Amino acid sequence: MLEINNIYKTFNLGTINEKKALNGADIKLEEGDFITVIGGNGAGKSTMLNAIAGVWPIDSGSIVIDGNDVTGLPEHKRAPYLGRVFQDPMNGTAATMEIQENLALAARRGQRRGLKWGITKSERTHYRELLRTLDLGLEDRMTSKVGLLSGGQRQALTLLMATLKKPKLLLLDEHTAALDPKTAAKVLELSDKIIAENNLTAFMVTHNMRDAIVHGNRLIMMNEGRVILDIKGAEKKKLTVEDLLQKFEEVSGEEFDNDKALLG
């Protein structure tokens, strides 16, 4: 479903601020894979996600989604393949529009605009059922403005919107980092449920080692712009944070230096 082939990306080339963010990164995801991506600050994990989304062009290599080479496509032309949930709960929704209107926008994504964009009774019923699955009481607040919701509620709604049309690939960009621990756990539980029920292929960047271990069927660790660990199956299920730190040191020859990830 996703092939990242030997991609490179350098920012501020030829200046004092030159930074090699991706250094020959390779990943292949099969359909239905739920991969978690961990790494220290500057390891390249967020750059990788943004490269997949087309936020900026890569210097070399290729990116293929569901057999389609999207390497040269701009961000808006990759959108039909992707669903994305951002770190900031304020992104991904329209704050001044109603909950049901946000869902309608997501449902009509990619369609031509016309005069018949009003929400029908059957659509309203469908949205209510979808919201009920979140177990947050939003099904009784469908006419509420999204800007009135809490961060966790907005993130759960964004997750629902991003998966409404079953994207080829779901990108989760540290989507619980701005939430309190209890709310973050709820959003991760919803993520697991939606991904499993829809058999989605997902790519989740996280700073939290324990979350990276607990969620998904594969874990990759990045360092200096490349993948240094790829753990799956039975090995991942029995993995601990201590194991992961030890493996990082064995492969990279250095200690994992990121307090934020360790405390997580």
C-alpha positions as CSV (number, residue, x, y, z in Angstrom):
1,M,0.0,0.0,0.0
2,L,3.0,2.3,0.6
3,E,6.5,2.1,-0.8
4,I,9.1,4.7,0.3
5,N,12.2,4.0,-1.8
6,N,15.6,5.5,-0.8
7,I,14.3,9.0,-0.2
8,Y,16.5,12.0,0.7
9,K,15.6,15.5,1.9
10,T,18.0,18.3,2.9
11,F,16.7,21.6,4.1
12,N,18.6,24.9,3.6
13,L,21.1,23.3,1.3
14,G,24.5,25.1,1.0
15,T,23.8,27.3,4.1
16,I,25.1,27.3,7.6
17,N,21.7,25.9,8.6
18,E,21.9,22.9,6.2
19,K,20.1,19.9,7.7
20,K,19.9,16.4,6.2
21,A,16.5,15.3,7.4
22,L,16.0,12.1,5.4
23,N,19.1,10.0,4.4
24,G,18.1,7.1,2.2
25,A,14.9,6.1,4.1
26,D,13.2,2.9,3.0
27,I,9.8,1.5,4.2
28,K,7.2,-0.8,2.7
29,L,3.7,-1.1,4.2
30,E,1.4,-3.9,3.2
31,E,-2.4,-3.3,3.1
32,G,-3.8,-3.3,6.6
33,D,-0.4,-2.6,8.3
34,F,-0.6,-0.2,11.2
35,I,2.9,1.1,11.7
36,T,4.1,3.2,14.6
37,V,7.2,5.4,14.1
38,I,9.4,6.5,17.0
39,G,12.7,8.4,17.1
40,G,14.5,11.2,18.8
41,N,14.3,14.9,18.0
42,G,15.5,15.4,14.4
43,A,15.4,11.7,13.6
44,G,13.3,12.3,10.5
45,K,9.9,10.9,11.5
46,S,7.8,14.0,10.9
47,T,9.8,14.8,7.8
48,M,9.0,11.3,6.5
49,L,5.3,11.8,7.2
50,N,5.3,15.2,5.5
51,A,7.1,13.8,2.5
52,I,4.4,11.2,2.1
53,A,1.7,13.9,2.3
54,G,3.5,16.0,-0.3
55,V,4.0,19.0,2.0
56,W,7.4,19.5,0.3
57,P,9.2,17.7,-2.5
58,I,11.9,15.2,-1.8
59,D,15.4,15.6,-3.3
60,S,15.5,12.0,-4.6
61,G,13.9,8.6,-4.3
62,S,10.3,7.7,-4.8
63,I,7.0,7.4,-3.0
64,V,4.3,5.0,-4.2
65,I,0.8,4.7,-2.8
66,D,-1.4,1.7,-3.8
67,G,0.7,1.3,-6.9
68,N,0.6,4.9,-7.9
69,D,3.8,6.9,-8.0
70,V,3.0,10.1,-6.3
71,T,6.6,11.4,-6.0
72,G,6.0,14.4,-8.3
73,L,2.5,15.2,-7.2
74,P,1.7,18.3,-5.1
75,E,-0.1,18.0,-1.7
76,H,-3.6,18.6,-3.0
77,K,-3.3,15.9,-5.7
78,R,-2.3,13.3,-3.1
79,A,-5.3,14.1,-0.9
80,P,-7.6,11.5,-2.5
81,Y,-5.2,8.8,-1.3
82,L,-4.8,10.1,2.2
83,G,-6.5,10.8,5.5
84,R,-4.6,12.9,8.0
85,V,-4.9,13.8,11.7
86,F,-2.6,16.6,12.9
87,Q,-0.9,17.2,16.2
88,D,-2.9,20.4,16.8
89,P,-6.6,19.7,17.5
90,M,-7.4,23.0,15.9
91,N,-6.3,21.7,12.5
92,G,-8.5,19.4,10.4
93,T,-11.9,20.9,11.3
94,A,-13.7,24.2,10.6
95,A,-14.3,25.8,14.0
96,T,-17.1,28.1,12.9
97,M,-19.2,25.3,11.3
98,E,-21.4,22.8,12.9
99,I,-20.3,19.2,13.7
100,Q,-22.7,17.9,11.0
101,E,-21.5,20.4,8.5
102,N,-17.9,19.3,9.1
103,L,-18.9,15.7,8.5
104,A,-20.7,16.7,5.3
105,L,-17.6,18.4,4.0
106,A,-15.6,15.3,4.7
107,A,-18.2,13.1,3.0
108,R,-18.3,15.3,-0.1
109,R,-14.5,15.5,-0.4
110,G,-13.4,15.4,-4.0
111,Q,-16.9,16.0,-5.4
112,R,-17.9,18.9,-7.6
113,R,-19.7,21.7,-5.8
114,G,-23.3,22.4,-6.8
115,L,-26.6,23.8,-5.5
116,K,-27.6,20.6,-3.7
117,W,-25.1,20.5,-0.8
118,G,-27.6,20.7,1.9
119,I,-27.5,17.9,4.5
120,T,-30.3,15.3,3.8
121,K,-32.3,13.5,6.5
122,S,-30.6,10.2,5.7
123,E,-27.1,11.8,5.9
124,R,-28.0,13.3,9.3
125,T,-29.1,9.9,10.5
126,H,-25.8,8.4,9.3
127,Y,-23.7,11.1,10.9
128,R,-25.5,10.5,14.2
129,E,-24.7,6.8,14.1
130,L,-21.1,7.5,13.3
131,L,-20.8,10.0,16.2
132,R,-22.4,7.6,18.6
133,T,-19.5,5.2,18.0
134,L,-17.2,7.7,19.5
135,D,-19.0,7.5,22.9
136,L,-18.5,11.2,23.5
137,G,-22.1,12.4,23.4
138,L,-21.5,14.3,20.1
139,E,-24.5,12.6,18.4
140,D,-26.7,14.9,20.6
141,R,-24.7,18.0,19.7
142,M,-24.7,17.8,15.9
143,T,-25.6,21.5,15.4
144,S,-23.0,22.7,17.9
145,K,-20.1,24.7,16.5
146,V,-16.9,22.7,16.4
147,G,-15.0,25.6,18.1
148,L,-17.0,24.9,21.3
149,L,-15.6,21.3,21.6
150,S,-12.7,20.3,23.8
151,G,-9.4,19.3,22.2
152,G,-10.1,15.6,22.7
153,Q,-13.5,15.9,21.1
154,R,-12.2,17.8,18.1
155,Q,-9.4,15.3,17.6
156,A,-11.9,12.4,17.8
157,L,-14.1,14.3,15.2
158,T,-11.1,14.9,13.0
159,L,-10.2,11.2,13.2
160,L,-13.8,10.3,12.1
161,M,-13.6,12.9,9.2
162,A,-10.2,11.6,8.0
163,T,-11.5,8.1,7.7
164,L,-15.0,8.7,6.5
165,K,-14.1,7.9,2.9
166,K,-11.7,5.1,3.8
167,P,-8.4,6.5,2.6
168,K,-5.7,4.3,1.1
169,L,-3.4,5.5,3.9
170,L,-4.1,7.2,7.2
171,L,-1.4,9.5,8.6
172,L,-1.5,10.2,12.3
173,D,1.0,13.0,13.1
174,E,1.6,12.8,16.9
175,H,-2.2,13.2,17.1
176,T,-2.4,12.8,20.9
177,A,0.7,14.9,21.8
178,A,-1.4,18.0,22.7
179,L,-3.9,16.1,24.8
180,D,-3.9,15.2,28.5
181,P,-3.0,11.5,29.2
182,K,-6.6,10.4,29.8
183,T,-7.9,12.0,26.7
184,A,-4.9,10.8,24.7
185,A,-5.7,7.2,25.7
186,K,-9.3,7.6,24.6
187,V,-8.3,9.0,21.2
188,L,-5.7,6.2,20.7
189,E,-8.4,3.6,21.6
190,L,-10.7,5.2,19.0
191,S,-7.8,5.1,16.5
192,D,-7.3,1.4,17.1
193,K,-11.0,0.7,16.7
194,I,-11.5,2.7,13.5
195,I,-8.4,1.3,11.9
196,A,-9.3,-2.2,12.7
197,E,-13.0,-2.0,11.7
198,N,-12.2,-0.4,8.3
199,N,-9.0,-2.5,7.7
200,L,-7.1,0.8,7.1
201,T,-3.4,1.1,6.5
202,A,-2.0,3.5,9.0
203,F,1.3,5.4,9.7
204,M,1.5,6.9,13.2
205,V,4.3,9.1,14.3
206,T,4.6,9.3,18.1
207,H,7.1,10.6,20.7
208,N,5.8,8.1,23.2
209,M,7.7,4.8,23.2
210,R,5.0,2.9,25.2
211,D,2.3,4.0,22.7
212,A,4.5,2.9,19.9
213,I,4.9,-0.5,21.4
214,V,1.3,-1.0,22.4
215,H,-0.4,0.1,19.2
216,G,-0.1,-1.2,15.7
217,N,1.4,-4.4,14.3
218,R,4.8,-2.9,13.3
219,L,7.2,-0.5,15.0
220,I,10.0,1.3,13.2
221,M,12.6,3.5,14.8
222,M,14.4,6.2,12.9
223,N,17.7,7.9,13.5
224,E,19.5,10.5,11.4
225,G,17.0,10.3,8.6
226,R,16.9,6.6,8.1
227,V,15.1,3.5,9.5
228,I,17.3,1.6,11.9
229,L,14.8,-0.8,13.4
230,D,11.7,-2.6,12.0
231,I,10.0,-4.8,14.6
232,K,6.8,-6.8,14.0
233,G,4.8,-9.9,14.9
234,A,5.6,-11.8,18.1
235,E,8.8,-9.8,18.7
236,K,6.8,-6.6,18.9
237,K,4.1,-8.0,21.2
238,K,6.7,-8.9,23.9
239,L,8.7,-5.7,23.5
240,T,9.4,-3.4,26.4
241,V,10.7,0.2,26.5
242,E,13.9,-1.1,28.0
243,D,14.2,-3.6,25.1
244,L,13.7,-0.8,22.6
245,L,16.3,1.4,24.2
246,Q,18.8,-1.5,24.2
247,K,18.1,-2.3,20.6
248,F,18.6,1.4,19.6
249,E,22.0,1.5,21.3
250,E,23.0,-1.8,19.7
251,V,22.1,-0.6,16.2
252,S,23.1,3.0,16.4
253,G,26.1,2.8,18.7
254,E,24.8,5.6,20.8
255,E,22.3,6.3,23.7
256,F,18.8,7.4,22.9
257,D,18.8,11.0,23.9
258,N,15.2,12.3,24.1
259,D,13.7,13.0,27.5
260,K,10.3,13.6,26.1
261,A,10.1,10.1,24.6
262,L,11.7,8.5,27.6
263,L,9.2,10.1,30.0
264,G,6.4,9.1,27.7
